[in-house]
Amino acid sequence: MKAQRFWEIFPAALAIITILTYVAFSRFLPSYAAIFVIIFDTYWLLKTVYFYFHLQSTEKELRKNIKTDWLKKLRIDPRTAERWGEIYHLIILPMYKEPLEIVEESFERLLQADYPKEKMLVVLAEEARAGEGAKEVGRRIGEKYGGKFFQFLVTSHPDGLSNEVPGKGSNETWAAREAQQKIIDRLGLDYEKVLVSVFDVDTQIARGYFAALTHAFLIAPHPQRSSYQPVPFFNNNIFESPALARVMAYSTTFWGMMEQSRPEHMVTFSSHSTPFRALAEIGFWDTDVVSEDSHIFWQLFSHYDGDWRVVPLKYPVSMDVNVGSNFWQTVRNLYKQQRRWAWGVENFPYIMLKFLKNGRMSPKDKLYRAYSVFGGSYSWATSALLISLGWLPVVLGGREFNRTVLSYNLPHVTRYLMWLGSFGIVISGILTLSLLPPKPRWFTARHYVVYFVQWLLTPINMIVLGTFPALESQIRLMLGGRFRLGFWATPKSRKTGARPARITAEGL
């Protein structure tokens, strides 16, 4: 228990110490603080260039893959031609209080998939605590779509079960166990020939998604010891969303794209797929965590002594942009969503305890993975704030420091570095325009300008919707007890008459 508390306290403590140390150095040792700022800003400039090349690489692969006829490829590729018909897909869609029209959109996309429906096992996983409205949605979905797939099941996750955090992970585990008993075991399906895809209920797939997934699974070097990760595109309602929400949505999409070019660094996020055999062996998702999408990777990684990895599909799925009923509600929703994602820092104490107890795992893998998790959380909570406070040594350094050449040049150097770094904002704006799905009729040339200029909001987003929610999550983990974060379900809605954007070969 003491070891766990140490690792829970460590991330927030180091982030706070880092920020306070920089402030203290700016006051009492301003020359050192100024040198640090210049080095740090240079590091971020180089990192921006590094990320750009990864982003560009993934974009090319995405465009290629979305145009590929994967079902045809399954049939003619000698590595898959004789085996692909044996693979079943268990599709779990956890649902809370989402309206009927959003759930229907996702089911319509499932029906439009070119993969044989007789190989699709679909589970709509309701929450009993969501009330009668959710039950009615489940009933109507069952009536309309229940007979259109090989197997269809509606589950209802009971409220108030012991040792559970009410949320997506506990719901998924309940649904998977129900599907195991009522579908897979009843039919006698081979666990190693069932792939489990977990989608948020607003997730919409492109026509070739399951064929592409099946191909990746069958040619993977370690198919039963891998998860499979698409790129989440937050664009279903992109044209209904305010600029702040659009920038956050595409920032997350770009992060997902960059990760696809660094598979050794990847963990599962949001929608992903995993072999049923492995999930059954570990007892499915832990039911007492909030960040179940990334945590399941660490469960599998620990259980198999590091013999687990993520295969990047470089293929998109489409999800909703997080928006509210008005601007300030949108800001609150975005903050809560970022805070929940940043709560993934709860995985750090989990993996540290697992790593320290596991003598079979490679020390190199342990060190790299621990650094990766901690480094991401640490950077999330500190980097944007340190960059924005680059001027602090000039303000706090005093009269003696302000007479130095370093003090005079610091604002000019940092401004020049930030100006060079702004090419990342320009690239983001250009890439946003190229990745927009097919535009509605009202979208004119003026809107292209708006969607490009919106990236000037990036510095605000990085602090208000980046550093602050990350710091709050880490501080909550440090404090523990009643301060720990529970699961927050992102509200979903549609404007009257609005149609979801579509991922196509012509426009992602």
C-alpha positions in Angstrom: 0.0 0.0 0.0 2.8 2.4 0.8 4.5 1.6 -2.5 1.3 2.3 -4.4 0.8 5.6 -2.6 4.4 6.6 -3.4 3.8 6.0 -7.2 0.5 7.8 -7.0 2.1 10.8 -5.4 5.2 10.9 -7.6 3.8 12.4 -10.9 2.0 15.4 -9.4 4.9 16.0 -6.9 7.5 16.1 -9.7 5.3 18.3 -11.9 4.6 20.8 -9.1 8.3 20.8 -8.1 9.3 21.5 -11.7 7.0 24.5 -12.0 7.9 25.9 -8.6 11.7 25.4 -9.2 11.4 27.3 -12.5 9.7 30.2 -10.7 12.3 30.1 -7.9 15.2 30.1 -10.4 13.6 32.9 -12.3 13.7 35.0 -9.1 17.0 33.9 -7.6 19.1 32.4 -10.4 17.6 34.1 -13.5 20.6 33.3 -15.7 20.1 29.5 -15.2 16.4 29.9 -15.8 16.9 31.8 -19.0 19.4 29.2 -20.3 16.9 26.5 -19.5 14.1 28.3 -21.3 16.2 28.6 -24.5 17.2 25.0 -24.4 13.7 23.9 -23.6 12.1 25.9 -26.5 14.8 24.6 -28.9 13.9 21.0 -27.8 10.2 21.6 -28.5 11.0 23.1 -31.9 12.9 20.0 -32.8 10.2 17.8 -31.4 7.6 19.6 -33.5 9.6 18.9 -36.6 10.0 15.3 -35.5 6.2 14.9 -35.0 5.5 16.5 -38.4 7.4 13.8 -40.3 5.5 11.1 -38.4 2.2 12.9 -39.1 3.0 13.2 -42.8 4.0 9.5 -43.0 0.7 8.3 -41.4 -1.4 10.6 -43.6 0.0 9.0 -46.8 -0.8 5.5 -45.4 -4.3 6.5 -44.4 -5.1 7.8 -47.8 -3.8 4.7 -49.4 -5.6 2.3 -47.0 -9.0 4.0 -47.2 -8.8 3.6 -51.0 -7.8 -0.1 -50.8 -10.4 -2.8 -51.4 -9.5 -4.9 -48.3 -12.2 -7.5 -48.8 -10.7 -8.2 -52.3 -7.3 -8.3 -50.8 -8.3 -10.8 -48.2 -9.6 -13.1 -50.9 -6.5 -12.9 -53.1 -3.7 -12.5 -50.6 -2.1 -16.0 -50.2 -1.5 -15.2 -46.5 -5.2 -14.7 -45.9 -7.2 -16.3 -48.7 -7.9 -19.6 -47.0 -8.3 -18.3 -43.4 -10.2 -15.0 -43.4 -13.6 -16.7 -43.6 -12.9 -18.3 -40.2 -12.6 -15.0 -38.3 -15.6 -13.6 -36.3 -15.9 -10.1 -35.0 -17.4 -9.5 -31.6 -18.4 -5.8 -31.6 -19.2 -4.3 -28.2 -20.8 -0.8 -28.2 -21.0 0.5 -24.6 -23.9 2.9 -24.2 -25.1 5.3 -21.5 -27.7 8.0 -22.3 -26.9 8.6 -26.0 -30.0 9.5 -28.1 -31.5 7.0 -30.5 -30.3 8.9 -33.6 -26.6 8.6 -32.7 -26.9 4.9 -31.9 -28.7 4.4 -35.2 -26.0 6.2 -37.2 -23.4 3.8 -35.8 -25.5 0.7 -36.6 -26.2 1.9 -40.1 -22.4 2.1 -40.7 -22.0 -1.4 -39.4 -24.6 -2.6 -41.9 -22.8 -0.7 -44.7 -19.5 -2.6 -44.0 -18.5 -4.9 -46.8 -17.5 -7.6 -44.3 -20.0 -10.6 -44.2 -22.6 -10.0 -41.6 -22.7 -13.7 -40.8 -19.3 -13.2 -39.2 -20.4 -10.2 -37.0 -21.5 -10.7 -33.4 -22.9 -7.4 -32.1 -23.5 -6.4 -28.5 -25.2 -3.2 -27.4 -24.1 -2.8 -23.8 -26.6 -0.7 -21.8 -26.2 0.7 -18.3 -29.1 -0.1 -16.0 -28.4 3.2 -14.1 -29.2 5.1 -17.3 -32.9 4.4 -16.8 -35.9 3.7 -18.9 -34.7 6.0 -21.8 -31.7 3.8 -22.5 -33.8 0.6 -22.3 -36.1 2.1 -24.9 -33.2 2.9 -27.2 -31.9 -0.7 -26.8 -35.4 -2.1 -27.5 -35.8 -0.1 -30.7 -32.3 -0.8 -31.9 -32.9 -4.5 -31.3 -36.2 -4.4 -33.2 -34.6 -2.6 -36.2 -31.2 -4.3 -36.4 -31.3 -7.5 -34.3 -32.0 -9.7 -37.3 -29.4 -8.2 -39.6 -26.3 -9.7 -38.0 -25.3 -13.2 -37.3 -25.8 -12.7 -33.6 -27.2 -9.7 -31.7 -27.4 -9.1 -28.0 -28.5 -6.3 -25.7 -26.9 -6.4 -22.2 -27.7 -4.4 -19.1 -24.9 -3.7 -16.7 -26.3 -3.7 -13.2 -25.8 -0.7 -11.0 -24.1 -0.9 -7.6 -21.9 -4.0 -8.1 -19.1 -4.3 -5.5 -15.5 -3.3 -6.4 -16.6 -1.5 -9.5 -16.2 2.1 -10.8 -19.4 2.8 -12.7 -18.3 3.4 -16.3 -17.2 2.0 -19.6 -14.7 -0.6 -18.3 -17.1 -2.3 -16.0 -19.9 -2.2 -18.6 -17.5 -3.8 -21.2 -16.6 -6.6 -18.9 -20.2 -7.4 -18.1 -21.1 -7.3 -21.8 -18.1 -9.5 -22.8 -18.9 -12.2 -20.2 -22.5 -12.2 -21.3 -21.4 -12.6 -24.9 -19.0 -15.3 -23.9 -21.8 -17.3 -22.3 -24.7 -16.6 -24.6 -22.9 -16.4 -28.0 -19.4 -17.7 -28.2 -19.6 -20.7 -25.8 -23.1 -21.6 -26.9 -22.0 -21.7 -30.6 -18.7 -23.4 -29.7 -16.6 -20.7 -31.5 -12.8 -20.9 -31.3 -11.6 -18.2 -29.0 -8.5 -17.6 -31.2 -10.7 -16.9 -34.2 -12.8 -14.2 -32.5 -11.6 -10.5 -32.5 -13.2 -8.2 -30.0 -13.7 -4.6 -31.1 -14.8 -2.1 -28.5 -16.4 1.1 -29.9 -17.9 4.1 -28.2 -21.5 4.1 -29.3 -20.9 7.1 -31.5 -18.1 5.4 -33.5 -18.8 5.1 -37.2 -16.7 2.8 -39.4 -15.8 3.1 -43.1 -16.9 0.4 -45.4 -13.7 -1.6 -45.5 -12.8 -1.3 -41.8 -13.4 -4.9 -40.7 -11.8 -6.3 -43.8 -8.7 -4.2 -43.1 -8.7 -5.2 -39.5 -9.0 -8.9 -40.4 -6.1 -8.6 -42.8 -3.9 -6.9 -40.2 -4.8 -9.6 -37.7 -4.0 -12.5 -40.1 -0.6 -11.2 -41.3 0.6 -9.9 -37.9 3.8 -11.6 -36.6 2.1 -12.2 -33.2 -1.6 -12.1 -33.9 -2.7 -13.5 -30.5 -0.4 -11.2 -28.6 -1.4 -7.9 -30.2 -4.0 -5.2 -30.0 -5.1 -3.5 -33.2 -5.6 0.3 -33.2 -7.3 2.5 -35.8 -6.9 6.3 -35.9 -9.8 8.1 -34.2 -11.1 10.9 -36.3 -13.3 13.2 -34.3 -15.4 14.5 -37.1 -19.0 13.1 -37.1 -20.3 16.5 -36.2 -17.3 18.6 -37.1 -19.4 21.1 -39.1 -21.8 21.7 -36.1 -18.9 22.4 -33.7 -17.4 25.7 -32.5 -13.7 26.5 -33.3 -12.4 25.6 -29.9 -13.9 22.2 -30.1 -12.7 21.7 -33.6 -9.1 22.5 -32.7 -9.2 20.0 -29.8 -10.8 17.4 -32.0 -8.2 17.6 -34.7 -5.3 17.9 -32.1 -6.4 14.6 -30.7 -6.7 13.1 -34.2 -3.2 14.3 -35.1 -1.8 12.8 -31.9 -3.4 9.5 -32.9 -1.9 9.7 -36.4 1.6 10.5 -35.1 1.4 7.5 -32.7 0.7 5.2 -35.6 4.2 5.8 -36.9 5.7 4.9 -33.5 4.2 1.4 -32.8 6.8 0.7 -30.1 5.4 3.6 -28.2 1.7 2.9 -28.7 -0.9 1.8 -26.2 -4.6 1.2 -27.0 -6.9 4.3 -27.0 -10.6 4.7 -27.4 -11.8 2.3 -30.2 -9.5 -0.7 -30.6 -9.6 -4.5 -31.1 -8.1 -7.4 -29.1 -8.2 -11.3 -29.6 -10.9 -12.8 -27.4 -8.6 -15.5 -26.2 -6.3 -13.0 -24.4 -9.2 -11.1 -22.9 -10.8 -14.2 -21.6 -7.5 -15.3 -20.0 -7.1 -12.1 -18.0 -10.8 -11.9 -17.0 -11.5 -9.0 -19.4 -11.3 -5.4 -18.3 -10.5 -4.4 -14.7 -13.7 -3.0 -13.3 -12.2 -0.5 -10.8 -10.5 1.9 -13.3 -11.6 4.9 -15.3 -9.1 4.8 -18.2 -10.1 1.3 -19.3 -9.0 1.9 -23.0 -5.3 2.3 -22.1 -5.4 0.2 -18.9 -6.4 -3.0 -20.9 -3.1 -2.7 -22.7 -1.2 -2.7 -19.4 -3.2 -5.6 -18.1 -2.2 -7.7 -21.1 1.4 -6.4 -21.2 1.8 -7.4 -17.5 0.0 -10.7 -17.8 2.2 -11.8 -20.8 5.5 -10.6 -19.3 5.9 -7.8 -21.8 5.0 -10.0 -24.8 2.2 -7.6 -26.0 2.2 -4.9 -28.5 -0.2 -2.6 -30.6 -0.5 -3.1 -34.3 -1.3 0.3 -36.0 -4.0 -0.1 -38.6 -3.5 3.3 -40.2 -7.2 3.2 -40.9 -9.7 5.7 -39.6 -12.8 5.4 -37.5 -15.1 8.5 -37.1 -16.4 9.8 -33.7 -18.2 12.8 -32.3 -16.6 16.1 -31.5 -17.2 17.0 -27.9 -19.7 19.9 -27.9 -22.2 21.4 -25.5 -25.4 23.3 -25.8 -23.5 26.7 -25.8 -20.0 27.9 -25.8 -19.3 27.7 -22.1 -20.9 24.3 -21.8 -18.6 23.2 -24.6 -15.6 24.5 -22.7 -16.7 22.7 -19.6 -17.2 19.5 -21.6 -13.9 19.7 -23.2 -12.1 20.3 -19.9 -13.8 17.3 -18.3 -13.0 15.1 -21.3 -9.3 16.2 -21.2 -9.2 15.6 -17.4 -10.6 12.1 -17.9 -8.1 11.3 -20.6 -5.3 12.7 -18.4 -6.5 10.4 -15.6 -4.7 7.8 -17.6 -1.9 8.7 -15.2 -3.6 6.1 -12.9 -1.8 3.5 -15.0 1.6 4.7 -13.8 1.4 3.3 -10.3 -0.3 0.2 -11.6 2.5 -0.6 -14.0 5.3 0.3 -11.6 4.0 -2.2 -9.0 3.6 -4.8 -11.7 7.1 -4.2 -13.2 8.8 -4.3 -9.8 7.2 -7.7 -9.0 7.8 -9.2 -12.4 11.3 -10.8 -12.8 10.5 -12.3 -16.1 10.0 -9.1 -18.0 12.9 -7.5 -19.9 14.4 -4.6 -17.8 14.8 -2.6 -21.0 11.1 -3.0 -21.8 10.2 -2.0 -18.2 12.3 1.1 -18.3 11.2 2.2 -21.7 7.5 1.6 -21.0 7.6 3.3 -17.6 9.4 6.3 -19.0 6.9 6.5 -21.8 3.9 6.6 -19.5 5.4 8.9 -17.0 7.0 11.1 -19.6 3.8 11.7 -21.5 1.9 12.6 -18.3 4.7 14.8 -17.0 5.0 16.7 -20.3 1.2 17.1 -20.5 1.2 18.8 -17.1 4.3 21.0 -17.5 5.5 21.7 -21.0 2.9 24.2 -22.3 3.1 26.2 -19.0 6.9 26.4 -19.0 6.8 27.6 -22.6 4.2 30.2 -21.9 6.3 31.4 -18.9 9.5 31.9 -20.9 9.5 35.6 -20.0 9.5 35.0 -16.3 13.3 35.5 -15.7 13.0 39.0 -17.2 10.1 39.9 -14.8 11.4 38.3 -11.7 15.2 38.4 -12.2 15.7 41.9 -10.8 17.7 44.9 -11.9 21.1 43.2 -12.0 20.0 40.5 -14.3 18.1 42.9 -16.5 21.3 44.7 -17.2 22.9 41.6 -18.8 23.1 40.7 -22.5 21.3 37.4 -21.7 18.3 39.3 -20.3 18.2 41.6 -23.3 18.3 38.8 -25.8 16.0 36.3 -24.0 12.7 37.7 -25.3 14.2 38.0 -28.8 15.5 34.4 -28.8 12.4 32.8 -27.4 10.2 34.9 -29.8 12.3 33.7 -32.7 12.1 30.0 -31.6 8.4 30.3 -31.1 8.0 31.9 -34.5 9.9 29.0 -36.0 7.8 26.6 -34.0 4.6 28.2 -35.3 5.1 26.3 -38.6 3.4 23.4 -36.7 0.3 25.6 -36.4 0.4 26.3 -40.1 0.9 22.6 -41.0 -2.1 21.8 -38.7 -4.3 24.3 -40.4 -3.4 23.0 -43.9 -3.8 19.4 -42.8 -7.2 20.1 -41.2 -8.5 21.4 -44.6 -7.2 18.4 -46.4 -8.7 15.9 -44.0 -12.1 17.5 -43.7 -14.9 15.1 -44.7 -17.2 16.0 -47.6 -18.5 19.5 -46.9 -22.2 20.5 -46.6 -23.7 22.8 -49.2 -23.4 25.9 -47.0 -19.6 25.5 -46.6 -18.0 28.3 -48.7 -14.5 29.7 -49.3 -14.9 31.9 -46.2 -15.2 28.7 -44.1 -11.9 27.4 -45.3 -10.3 30.6 -44.0 -12.0 30.2 -40.6 -11.0 26.5 -40.3 -7.4 27.5 -41.0 -7.3 30.6 -38.7 -8.9 28.7 -35.9 -5.5 27.1 -35.1 -4.4 30.5 -33.6 -6.4 29.2 -30.5 -3.7 26.5 -30.0 -1.8 28.3 -27.2 -5.0 28.8 -25.2 -6.0 25.2 -25.7 -2.6 24.0 -24.6 -2.8 25.7 -21.3 -6.5 25.9 -20.4 -7.5 22.5 -21.9 -4.1 20.8 -21.6 -1.9 21.7 -18.7 -4.7 22.5 -16.2 -6.8 19.3 -16.6 -3.6 17.2 -16.6 -2.4 18.9 -13.4 -5.8 18.5 -11.8 -5.8 14.8 -12.6 -2.3 14.2 -11.2 -3.1 16.2 -8.0 -6.3 14.2 -7.5 -4.3 11.0 -7.8 -1.8 12.3 -5.3 -4.5 13.3 -2.8 -6.4 10.0 -3.3 -9.6 9.0 -1.5 -12.6 11.1 -2.3 -10.5 13.2 -4.7 -10.0 10.3 -7.1 -11.7 10.8 -10.4 -14.8 8.8 -11.4 -15.9 8.0 -15.0 -17.5 11.0 -16.8 -19.5 10.0 -19.9 -19.1 12.6 -22.7 -22.6 13.9 -23.6 -23.6 13.2 -27.2 -26.2 15.1 -29.2 -27.2 16.1 -32.8 -28.7 19.3 -34.0 -32.1 18.8 -35.6 -31.7 17.7 -39.2 -27.9 17.4 -39.0 -26.3 14.6 -40.9 -23.0 13.0 -39.7 -19.9 13.6 -41.8 -18.6 10.6 -43.7 -15.1 9.1 -44.1 -14.5 8.5 -47.8 -11.6 8.0 -50.1 -12.0 11.5 -51.4 -12.1 13.1 -47.9 -11.1 11.6 -44.6 
